[in-house]
């Protein structure tokens, strides 16, 4: 669960990091408030939200158990713990 959350936070931060790299490359001053106008922050936030939504859709479509699979919970066979699995 924590990996998924950190992945989504990382995906959200991508547009801001790309803009910061752009500011560093153009030597515009990353820490100057004039380099981060409100309209640019709004555009970056919108781009970040779109990326997060796309990543959620891809995560839902491309991961998980195959369709029509059945979950078999963990159980003990012959004194050994058999982990749960989809079959």
C-alpha positions, 0 to 999 in steps of 0.5 A: 500500500505504501509503495502505491501511495509513494508512486502516486505522490511521485507521479504528482511531483513530476511536472513540478520537477520538470519545471524546476529542471527547466528553470535550472537549465535556463538559469532563471532562479528556481527559488525566486517567487517570480519564477513560480507565478500562480498561473504556472502553478495552476497549469502544473497542478492540472498536469499533475492531476491528469498524470495521477488519474492516468496512472490510477487507470493504468494501475487498475487495468494492468495489475491485479489478479486475472479476470475470473480468478478465485482467491484461495486464502492461506492455509496449512497443509501437512503442517506447512503454511501455504500462502494465499494465491489466485487460481 
